[in-house]
Amino acid sequence: MTKPAPLLTALSHCTVYPAAALSVETGALMGDAIGNVTDVVAGDIYVLDPKAMSQELVLDRQGAQSIVAKGSSVGAAGQIVTPLARHQIMGERGASVEVLVLDIEGQRLALPLGPLSSSDEYTLISSKTVDGELNHVSQVSFARGTRITMANGLQIPVEQLTAGDRVLTRDNGPQPVRWTGMQTVRAEGSNAPVVIARNALNNAEDLVLSPDHRLFIYQRHDTIGIGMAELLVRARHLVNGETIWRDRGGHVDYFHLLFDAHEIIYVEGIPAESLLVSPEVLAGLGEDLAEELRGSMAGQVQTQHHGVEPSASDLGGINAAEILRRASRR
């Protein structure tokens, strides 16, 4: 199998917690924060502090090292980010999650690679050291009922799509779906979906996405001062509490669509990205889905679609959704 190339070729945006927010509730190291492989004991039970506030870590690459990029909510620009350990923890319902422990010049952070809830307990299953640089981390999912524009122009709910169905893409015309996947998670914390109300971004109906799902927005004029017309904007960065909000509570069914390439497709009439495969995305999907996806990809490497990704600080203090809605009108 061909070894995947590093995918951190541009800025990477990650949701992190202070490592101290994920600590042992029951076990040999009760009260200790998750840490290096020498700082943990398999079988200990961890909980996420419900008062813990997540932050956005923005990464860039400098030579062979990952560094904090400008616009990051944690760390200072230029600081080296060192991955210390990769832990596998298992929730009460049997779902496993991997957590990376990072060090930024003495500051330790926990980066979950899948659903993590403060209402669950997690048993530490295994740990290993991490070699090499960090890769792009994201979760790209459509909620049940999201309508996808097909090659023939019809709009079909995402849950009805199967491998081989032909979907209209922005750049490459009709393309067959290579793989579909589905996860059901609690709509809490970092997994709570983003709801984009009808017409908030010129979308035909309400659109519900995972928070890190990126929308493709073409600005006729550079209204937010990014320097590029083509943007890939994470849904969570557009939340304004009015026309775009987080929908917390209960459970949500998330569906993933994979094509041969990283594509821009049309959902509820507006462009959004398809799944872009990386090792961290595979970890976030869980063992069963990840194994399906590995088999489908057969070692193929995907390149990210062109477009600049604004950081949270780029969009801070403005109603980005309204500005981009106006800027993208034809």
Order of alpha helices (4+ residues) and beta strands (2+ residues): beta-beta-beta-beta-beta-beta-beta-beta-beta-beta-beta-beta-beta-beta-beta-beta-beta-beta-beta-beta-beta-beta-beta-alpha-alpha-alpha-alpha
